[in-house]
Amino acid sequence: MVRDSIVGLWGGDGERESGTLNLLSVGERKEAMQGVRHGGCNCGAVRLEVRGEPMRAGLCHCLTCRKETGAPFMAFAVWDQSQVSVAGDTRSWTQTTDHRHFCPSCGSSLFGAHDADSEVEVRLGCFDEAPTDLNPEYELWISRREHWLSLVADAAQHTRSSLFGHINAQ
C-alpha cells in the first residue's frame, strides 16, 4: 500500500521487489537512459522512482546531516515533488520545516521534504546504480567538513546553509 505520507505526491503500486540480487532489467536500463532513476532502502520495503534531471545536487557537512547518515557528509539531489514517486511506508522526523524520511524496518535514510516548497531532496546513497552520474554543484557547511576531505572541484563552497533559506541545520 502506498501512503500519502508527505503531501499527497506519492504514487506507485506498493509492490516490493523480490530476490537477493538487485540487477536492472533491460526495461529499467532503458528507463534510466531516459532519465528515470530507481532506488530504495536496504530491506526493499520502500522503493523510489525519480523522473527527469534534478534541479540541483549537493553535499552537506552540517551536524544534522552527519548524524542522519552516520557519515561525515550527506550527498543529495533535489527534484520537484511531481517527479518523485515513493512506494512503501516511511517514517520521518522533523527539524523545523525539514521532514527527513527513512525506512521504519531497516532505518535507511531516503529523502527529505520541506514545508516551504515542493522540493524533495533524495539521498544519493539510496539509488540502485552506483556510482550515479550526478555531480555536486555546491557544498554546504564547509566549516564542518573533515580536514581530510578535499573540496569538490567546480562546486560552490558555502560556509553555512545560506544558499537556501529553508535549510535549517547546525
Buried (B, 14 or more C-beta within 10 A) or exposed (E): EBEEBBEEBBBEEBEEEEEEEEEEEEEBEEBBEEEBBBBBBEBBBBBBBBBBBBEBBBBBBBEBBBEBBEEBBBBBBBBBBEBBBBBBBBEBEEBEEBBBBBBBBEEBBBBBBBEEBBBBBBBBBBBBEEEBEBEBBBBBBBEBBEEEEEEBEEBEEBEBBEBBEEBBBE
